[in-house]
Amino acid sequence: MKRVLITGVILLFTAMSFTSCRETTEKETVVREVEVEKEETPEPEEERKGILERAGEKVDGKVNEEIDEEIDKIDDN
């Protein structure tokens, strides 16, 4: 029984010494950047503006109309 145990331990240490010292292979990856040319079509100005910009312009228009009306009232007096 002693011999089997000692032989097992020796085999275990031998196997560990071969596997732990093995060099690992390093993989080299190459990344290529590819630029894709996008054909730009002229977009109408409203499509380029965001929803907040369009809403702001509508509000500005209404406020300007009210301001003009108030100025006319003041000028009439």
Secondary structure, DSSP 4 states (H G I P E B T S, - for coil): -HHHHHHHHHHHHHHHHHHHTPPPPPP-----------PPPPPPHHHHS-HHHHHHHHHHHHHHHHHHHHHHHHHH-
